[in-house]
């Protein structure tokens, strides 16, 4: 089963539980004694042709994507490449000077929803930045591109060197150093402002600098996802799903007479880290991280 867009939006608004307080004995992560199986149902990707596989009739450009070279084709070139992260095709951008070039799509959004965006980029830059940008032209919150807490212009960038001052307008969580010649994941989350009549964001992936980047496997959709799981164990009292900050998203009693237990929960973020916590009849507490 997959979420529809509307269901995912409704789930984002569900109330979360209060902070939990540890009690009893907490066991080490590597001592989790219960056989655990989990699955994740992610919302639909709102980007058509996210892997740049579908091409135009000439086979030279990816369908659904628009390339913005901003200064003319003599300085910045774009096309397709077989240097891929996945599939058979990826997009490329080459700049002969300190110029920008991005592959762009406009994506429909709904107010008040937390969205997750991601793309893989391989950068071979002599200088400059490479990365992902999500922005809307329908409304700009205070400071816009100079505000690294902005929800209307959000960037996940990598730079060739340190100390360029990018942290002034990019959230430090999304600022990286380029690892040349490697595929790197650029991802971010943001909430569409309410009451501003914002209905679309532009998804940009590319470079600003001298060199070449390859772009592949893009994603944009609601950040909330469904986590389902089962685990075995007898004489167990309680199950919790919590994040690193201690917020509980699921808190349910367990029937001690049963040896198999199931759970289902909606988690609000792809960037947060979650753990399962099981308490037994002796009030010993067992914890295990739920890797993404």
C-alpha positions as CSV (number, residue, x, y, z in Angstrom):
1,X,0.0,0.0,0.0
2,X,1.2,3.5,-0.8
3,X,0.1,6.8,0.6
4,X,-1.9,9.2,-1.5
5,X,-0.8,12.8,-1.3
6,X,-3.9,13.7,0.7
7,X,-3.4,10.9,3.3
8,X,0.2,11.8,3.8
9,X,-0.7,15.4,4.4
10,X,-3.4,14.4,7.0
11,X,-0.9,12.1,8.8
12,X,1.7,14.9,9.1
13,X,-0.8,16.8,11.2
14,X,-1.3,14.0,13.7
15,X,-0.5,14.9,17.4
16,X,2.8,13.6,18.9
17,X,3.2,12.2,22.4
18,X,5.0,14.0,25.2
19,X,8.7,13.4,26.1
20,X,9.2,10.1,27.8
21,X,11.2,9.6,31.0
22,X,13.5,6.6,31.4
23,X,12.6,4.2,34.2
24,X,13.9,0.8,35.1
25,X,17.0,-0.7,33.5
26,X,18.0,0.3,30.0
27,X,19.8,-2.4,28.0
28,X,22.5,-1.8,25.4
29,X,21.5,-1.5,21.8
30,X,23.5,-4.6,20.7
31,X,21.7,-6.7,23.4
32,X,18.3,-6.3,21.8
33,X,17.1,-9.9,22.2
34,X,13.9,-9.9,20.0
35,X,13.7,-10.9,16.3
36,X,12.6,-7.7,14.6
37,X,11.2,-7.2,11.1
38,X,10.2,-3.7,9.8
39,X,9.0,-2.3,6.5
40,X,8.5,1.3,5.4
41,X,5.9,2.7,3.1
42,X,7.1,6.0,1.5
43,X,4.9,8.6,-0.1
44,X,4.8,8.8,-3.9
45,X,7.6,10.7,-5.6
46,X,6.0,13.9,-7.0
47,X,8.8,14.3,-9.6
48,X,8.2,12.7,-13.0
49,X,11.2,11.1,-14.6
50,X,13.3,11.4,-11.4
51,X,16.1,9.1,-12.8
52,X,16.4,11.0,-16.1
53,X,15.7,7.8,-18.0
54,X,12.9,9.1,-20.3
55,X,14.3,11.2,-23.2
56,X,13.1,13.4,-25.9
57,X,12.7,12.2,-29.5
58,X,16.3,13.1,-30.3
59,X,17.5,11.2,-27.2
60,X,19.5,14.2,-26.1
61,X,17.6,15.7,-23.2
62,X,15.4,14.3,-20.3
63,X,11.7,14.7,-20.4
64,X,9.9,16.8,-17.7
65,X,13.1,18.6,-16.8
66,X,14.1,22.2,-17.9
67,X,17.7,23.3,-17.9
68,X,18.5,26.8,-16.7
69,X,21.9,28.0,-17.9
70,X,21.2,31.7,-17.2
71,X,24.1,33.0,-19.3
72,X,24.0,31.1,-22.6
73,X,25.1,27.8,-24.0
74,X,28.6,28.9,-24.8
75,X,29.6,29.0,-21.1
76,X,27.4,26.2,-19.7
77,X,26.4,23.0,-21.3
78,X,23.9,20.3,-20.3
79,X,23.0,16.8,-21.5
80,X,22.7,13.2,-20.5
81,X,25.5,10.8,-19.3
82,X,26.0,7.1,-18.7
83,X,27.9,8.0,-15.5
84,X,24.9,7.0,-13.3
85,X,24.0,6.4,-9.7
86,X,21.2,4.1,-10.8
87,X,19.5,3.0,-14.0
88,X,21.0,3.7,-17.4
89,X,21.0,7.5,-17.6
90,X,21.8,10.6,-15.5
91,X,21.8,14.3,-16.3
92,X,25.0,16.4,-16.5
93,X,26.1,20.0,-16.3
94,X,29.4,21.5,-17.4
95,X,30.5,25.1,-16.7
96,X,33.6,26.6,-18.2
97,X,33.7,29.4,-15.7
98,X,32.2,30.5,-12.4
99,X,28.6,30.2,-13.7
100,X,25.4,28.4,-12.6
101,X,23.6,25.6,-14.3
102,X,20.6,23.7,-12.9
103,X,18.1,21.0,-13.9
104,X,14.7,22.3,-12.7
105,X,11.2,21.0,-12.2
106,X,8.2,22.8,-10.6
107,X,6.3,20.6,-8.1
108,X,2.8,21.1,-6.6
109,X,2.7,21.5,-2.8
110,X,0.2,22.1,-0.1
111,X,0.4,24.5,2.8
112,X,1.5,23.3,6.2
113,X,3.0,20.1,5.0
114,X,6.5,18.9,5.8
115,X,8.3,17.8,2.6
116,X,11.4,15.8,2.0
117,X,13.7,16.4,-1.1
118,X,16.8,14.5,-2.1
119,X,19.1,14.0,-5.1
120,X,22.4,12.2,-5.8
121,X,25.2,14.4,-7.3
122,X,28.7,13.5,-8.4
123,X,30.8,16.7,-8.5
124,X,34.1,17.3,-10.3
125,X,34.6,21.0,-9.7
126,X,37.7,23.1,-9.7
127,X,35.9,25.7,-7.6
128,X,32.4,26.5,-6.5
129,X,29.4,24.7,-5.1
130,X,27.1,21.8,-6.1
131,X,23.7,20.9,-4.7
132,X,20.0,21.0,-4.3
133,X,17.7,24.0,-3.9
134,X,14.0,24.2,-3.2
135,X,12.4,27.6,-3.7
136,X,9.0,29.2,-4.4
137,X,8.5,32.5,-6.2
138,X,4.9,32.9,-4.8
139,X,6.0,34.1,-1.4
140,X,9.3,35.0,0.2
141,X,9.7,34.9,4.0
142,X,11.9,37.4,5.8
143,X,15.4,37.5,4.5
144,X,14.6,34.9,1.8
145,X,17.9,33.6,0.4
146,X,20.0,35.2,3.2
147,X,17.9,33.5,5.9
148,X,19.2,29.9,6.5
149,X,16.0,29.1,8.4
150,X,13.9,30.1,5.5
151,X,11.1,27.7,4.4
152,X,10.7,29.4,1.0
153,X,14.3,29.1,-0.2
154,X,16.0,26.0,1.2
155,X,19.4,24.7,0.0
156,X,21.5,21.5,0.5
157,X,24.9,22.5,-0.9
158,X,28.5,21.2,-0.9
159,X,31.5,23.5,-1.4
160,X,35.0,22.8,-2.6
161,X,36.6,24.4,0.5
162,X,35.7,25.6,4.0
163,X,35.2,29.1,5.3
164,X,33.3,30.6,2.3
165,X,30.5,31.9,4.5
166,X,27.8,29.7,3.1
167,X,26.6,29.0,6.6
168,X,25.2,32.5,6.6
169,X,22.4,31.5,4.2
170,X,22.4,27.7,4.3
171,X,21.2,25.7,7.3
172,X,24.4,24.1,8.7
173,X,22.7,20.7,8.7
174,X,22.7,20.9,4.9
175,X,26.1,22.3,4.2
176,X,28.8,19.8,3.1
177,X,32.2,19.6,1.6
178,X,32.5,18.2,-1.9
179,X,33.9,14.7,-2.2
180,X,35.1,14.8,-5.8
181,X,34.3,12.0,-8.0
182,X,31.9,10.3,-5.6
183,X,28.1,10.1,-5.6
184,X,26.8,12.1,-2.6
185,X,23.3,12.4,-1.3
186,X,21.9,16.0,-0.9
187,X,18.7,16.0,1.1
188,X,16.6,18.4,3.2
189,X,13.2,19.0,4.7
190,X,11.0,22.0,5.1
191,X,7.4,23.0,5.9
192,X,5.4,25.0,3.3
193,X,4.3,28.2,5.1
194,X,0.6,28.5,5.9
195,X,-1.7,31.2,4.7
196,X,0.6,32.5,1.9
197,X,-1.2,30.8,-1.0
198,X,1.9,28.8,-1.9
199,X,1.0,26.0,-4.4
200,X,4.4,25.1,-6.0
201,X,8.1,24.9,-5.4
202,X,10.9,24.7,-7.9
203,X,13.3,21.8,-7.5
204,X,16.9,22.8,-8.7
205,X,19.8,20.4,-8.9
206,X,23.2,21.4,-10.4
207,X,26.2,23.6,-9.9
208,X,27.6,27.1,-9.4
209,X,31.2,27.0,-10.4
210,X,33.8,25.7,-12.8
211,X,33.7,22.0,-13.6
212,X,31.2,19.2,-14.2
213,X,28.4,17.5,-12.1
214,X,26.2,14.5,-12.8
215,X,22.7,14.4,-11.3
216,X,20.6,11.3,-10.7
217,X,17.8,9.7,-8.7
218,X,15.9,12.8,-7.5
219,X,13.0,12.7,-5.0
220,X,10.4,15.2,-3.7
221,X,7.4,14.2,-1.6
222,X,5.8,14.4,1.8
223,X,8.3,13.7,4.6
224,X,5.9,11.5,6.7
225,X,6.0,7.8,6.1
226,X,4.5,4.6,7.6
227,X,6.6,2.2,9.6
228,X,5.2,-1.3,10.2
229,X,6.9,-4.1,12.1
230,X,6.7,-7.3,14.1
231,X,8.9,-8.8,16.8
232,X,8.8,-11.9,18.9
233,X,9.1,-12.2,22.7
234,X,7.1,-13.3,25.7
235,X,6.3,-11.5,29.0
236,X,6.6,-8.1,27.5
237,X,4.7,-5.1,28.8
238,X,5.2,-2.0,26.6
239,X,6.4,-0.8,23.2
240,X,7.6,2.7,22.2
241,X,8.9,4.2,19.0
242,X,11.0,7.3,19.9
243,X,13.3,9.8,18.2
244,X,16.7,10.9,19.4
245,X,15.2,13.8,21.3
246,X,13.0,11.5,23.4
247,X,9.7,12.2,21.7
248,X,7.5,9.2,21.5
249,X,5.5,8.6,18.3
250,X,4.0,5.3,19.5
251,X,3.4,4.1,23.0
252,X,1.3,0.9,23.4
253,X,0.9,-1.9,26.0
254,X,1.7,-5.5,25.0
255,X,-0.2,-8.6,25.9
256,X,2.1,-10.7,28.0
257,X,0.5,-14.0,26.9
258,X,1.4,-13.4,23.2
259,X,4.7,-14.3,21.7
260,X,4.4,-12.2,18.5
261,X,3.7,-8.5,18.5
262,X,2.9,-6.1,15.6
263,X,2.9,-2.3,15.4
264,X,2.2,0.5,12.9
265,X,3.1,4.2,13.2
266,X,3.4,7.3,11.1
267,X,6.7,9.0,11.5
268,X,7.0,12.7,10.5
269,X,10.6,13.0,9.1
270,X,13.1,11.2,7.0
271,X,16.0,13.0,8.6
272,X,15.3,12.1,12.2
273,X,16.6,8.9,13.7
274,X,14.2,6.6,15.5
275,X,14.5,3.7,17.9
276,X,12.3,0.9,19.2
277,X,12.0,0.5,22.9
278,X,10.6,-2.7,24.6
279,X,9.9,-3.1,28.3
280,X,9.7,-6.6,29.8
281,X,7.8,-7.8,32.9
282,X,10.8,-7.0,35.1
283,X,10.8,-3.4,33.9
284,X,14.0,-4.0,31.9
285,X,14.1,-1.7,28.9
286,X,15.6,-2.9,25.6
287,X,16.5,-0.4,22.8
288,X,17.4,-0.8,19.1
289,X,17.9,1.9,16.5
290,X,15.7,1.7,13.4
291,X,18.0,2.5,10.6
292,X,16.6,4.2,7.5
